[in-house]
Amino acid sequence: MTEVGDGYAALSDGSKFEADAVVWSVGLRASELTRQISGELDHLGRVPVDRRLRALPEVFAAGDTAAAPYDEERTVMQACQHATPLGKVAGYNAAADLLGLPLRDFTPGPYVTCLDLGGAGGVFTRGWDRRVMASGAEGGEIKRRINEYIHPPVDDEALILTAADQVYMDLPFFPRPEQAA
Ligand SMILES: Cc1cc2nc3c(=O)[nH]c(=O)nc-3n(C[C@H](O)[C@H](O)[C@H](O)COP(=O)(O)OP(=O)(O)OC[C@H]3O[C@@H](n4cnc5c(N)ncnc54)[C@H](O)[C@@H]3O)c2cc1C
């Protein structure tokens, strides 16, 4: 796509078509820095890591650069839902490794998606088959609450340390794995 104008979008091949709304989806790619860590990157350019997020004996990876196992079949998504807890666990493990303390496993919570649809509210789904759990105003309210929740405290040491230890979003619609149906 080369241009979006009033009521139309234009593609690089010169074609132009009418549109009231354009959704631009370009995919994701991990930072090229991952090439310095491993020659065996996944299809998104991410570094393979084990359950403790270790890529090499002296390197831990997190967030969009880490192909961390979600379960036996899948790796995590390049989204804040996984990037945030990955960062917490990788940081914890890097420090624990230096201090000679036990490392912890990365154990992601149930996969969900939540999309803001502007005036139409939002949609909240659960599971990798994206079952719709809430839409419209209710979906929008869930998205609003998530957006509030994911911003970490910045000016209170005790709150920052407490938040750093919370790997799951502790919300009614985010049950821990042992509670999920
Ligand atoms: C437009 C957009 C919309 C998104 N919307 C959503 C959404 O609605 N929901 C969702 O879950 N996820 C969303 N994501 C994905 C989400 O933002 C990422 O999954 C998440 O930010 C990844 O966190 P991260 O810490 O791994 O990487 P980043 O947040 O990308 O942080 C990496 C940091 O490293 C810095 N950096 C890079 N190279 C160097 C270097 N050489 N030296 C020093 N610093 C460097 C960068 O400047 C950056 O600050 C969106 C992403 C984009 C781009």
The ligand as an SDF file (V2000), in Angstrom:
LIG
                    3D

 53 58  0  0  0  0  0  0  0  0999 V2000
    1.9990   -0.5850   16.0840 C   0  0  0  0  0  0  0  0  0  0  0  0
    2.0230   -1.6960   17.1010 C   0  0  0  0  0  0  0  0  0  0  0  0
    0.8610   -1.9740   17.8060 C   0  0  0  0  0  0  0  0  0  0  0  0
    0.8580   -3.0070   18.7420 C   0  0  0  0  0  0  0  0  0  0  0  0
   -0.2990   -3.2490   19.4210 N   0  0  0  0  0  0  0  0  0  0  0  0
   -0.3200   -4.2460   20.3060 C   0  0  0  0  0  0  0  0  0  0  0  0
   -1.5190   -4.5260   21.0290 C   0  0  0  0  0  0  0  0  0  0  0  0
   -2.5560   -3.8720   20.8620 O   0  0  0  0  0  0  0  0  0  0  0  0
   -1.4980   -5.5290   21.9150 N   0  0  0  0  0  0  0  0  0  0  0  0
   -0.3780   -6.2820   22.1350 C   0  0  0  0  0  0  0  0  0  0  0  0
   -0.4140   -7.1980   22.9550 O   0  0  0  0  0  0  0  0  0  0  0  0
    0.7620   -6.0320   21.4920 N   0  0  0  0  0  0  0  0  0  0  0  0
    0.8140   -5.0360   20.5810 C   0  0  0  0  0  0  0  0  0  0  0  0
    1.9830   -4.7850   19.8980 N   0  0  0  0  0  0  0  0  0  0  0  0
    3.1380   -5.6400   20.1750 C   0  0  0  0  0  0  0  0  0  0  0  0
    3.8660   -5.1870   21.4240 C   0  0  0  0  0  0  0  0  0  0  0  0
    4.0990   -3.7900   21.3430 O   0  0  0  0  0  0  0  0  0  0  0  0
    5.1820   -5.9550   21.5100 C   0  0  0  0  0  0  0  0  0  0  0  0
    4.9100   -7.3500   21.5570 O   0  0  0  0  0  0  0  0  0  0  0  0
    5.9810   -5.5860   22.7570 C   0  0  0  0  0  0  0  0  0  0  0  0
    6.1920   -4.1800   22.8060 O   0  0  0  0  0  0  0  0  0  0  0  0
    7.3170   -6.3050   22.7470 C   0  0  0  0  0  0  0  0  0  0  0  0
    8.0700   -5.8860   23.8450 O   0  0  0  0  0  0  0  0  0  0  0  0
    9.6410   -5.9950   23.8110 P   0  0  0  0  0  0  0  0  0  0  0  0
   10.1110   -5.4570   25.1100 O   0  0  0  0  0  0  0  0  0  0  0  0
   10.0590   -7.3560   23.4150 O   0  0  0  0  0  0  0  0  0  0  0  0
   10.1190   -5.0590   22.6030 O   0  0  0  0  0  0  0  0  0  0  0  0
    9.9380   -3.4930   22.4070 P   0  0  0  0  0  0  0  0  0  0  0  0
    8.7360   -2.9680   23.1400 O   0  0  0  0  0  0  0  0  0  0  0  0
    9.9950   -3.3000   20.9250 O   0  0  0  0  0  0  0  0  0  0  0  0
   11.2020   -2.8850   23.1070 O   0  0  0  0  0  0  0  0  0  0  0  0
   12.4960   -3.0420   22.5460 C   0  0  0  0  0  0  0  0  0  0  0  0
   13.3080   -1.8240   22.9460 C   0  0  0  0  0  0  0  0  0  0  0  0
   14.6700   -2.0410   22.5910 O   0  0  0  0  0  0  0  0  0  0  0  0
   15.1670   -0.8680   22.0120 C   0  0  0  0  0  0  0  0  0  0  0  0
   16.2860   -1.2460   21.1460 N   0  0  0  0  0  0  0  0  0  0  0  0
   16.2480   -1.8510   19.9310 C   0  0  0  0  0  0  0  0  0  0  0  0
   17.4890   -2.0150   19.4540 N   0  0  0  0  0  0  0  0  0  0  0  0
   18.3370   -1.5310   20.3690 C   0  0  0  0  0  0  0  0  0  0  0  0
   19.7560   -1.4250   20.4610 C   0  0  0  0  0  0  0  0  0  0  0  0
   20.5470   -1.8640   19.4800 N   0  0  0  0  0  0  0  0  0  0  0  0
   20.2770   -0.8690   21.5620 N   0  0  0  0  0  0  0  0  0  0  0  0
   19.4850   -0.4190   22.5550 C   0  0  0  0  0  0  0  0  0  0  0  0
   18.1390   -0.4910   22.5430 N   0  0  0  0  0  0  0  0  0  0  0  0
   17.5800   -1.0440   21.4600 C   0  0  0  0  0  0  0  0  0  0  0  0
   13.9940   -0.2790   21.2570 C   0  0  0  0  0  0  0  0  0  0  0  0
   14.1690    1.0920   21.0310 O   0  0  0  0  0  0  0  0  0  0  0  0
   12.8570   -0.5490   22.2280 C   0  0  0  0  0  0  0  0  0  0  0  0
   12.6990    0.4580   23.1810 O   0  0  0  0  0  0  0  0  0  0  0  0
    2.0270   -3.7640   18.9700 C   0  0  0  0  0  0  0  0  0  0  0  0
    3.1880   -3.4600   18.2750 C   0  0  0  0  0  0  0  0  0  0  0  0
    3.1860   -2.4510   17.3490 C   0  0  0  0  0  0  0  0  0  0  0  0
    4.4710   -2.1290   16.6010 C   0  0  0  0  0  0  0  0  0  0  0  0
  1  2  1  0
  2  3  1  0
  2 52  2  0
  3  4  2  0
  4  5  1  0
  4 50  1  0
  5  6  2  0
  6  7  1  0
  6 13  1  0
  7  8  2  0
  7  9  1  0
  9 10  1  0
 10 11  2  0
 10 12  1  0
 12 13  2  0
 13 14  1  0
 14 15  1  0
 14 50  1  0
 15 16  1  0
 16 17  1  0
 16 18  1  0
 18 19  1  0
 18 20  1  0
 20 21  1  0
 20 22  1  0
 22 23  1  0
 23 24  1  0
 24 25  2  0
 24 26  1  0
 24 27  1  0
 27 28  1  0
 28 29  2  0
 28 30  1  0
 28 31  1  0
 31 32  1  0
 32 33  1  0
 33 34  1  0
 33 48  1  0
 34 35  1  0
 35 36  1  0
 35 46  1  0
 36 37  1  0
 36 45  1  0
 37 38  2  0
 38 39  1  0
 39 40  1  0
 39 45  2  0
 40 41  1  0
 40 42  2  0
 42 43  1  0
 43 44  2  0
 44 45  1  0
 46 47  1  0
 46 48  1  0
 48 49  1  0
 50 51  2  0
 51 52  1  0
 52 53  1  0
M  END
$$$$
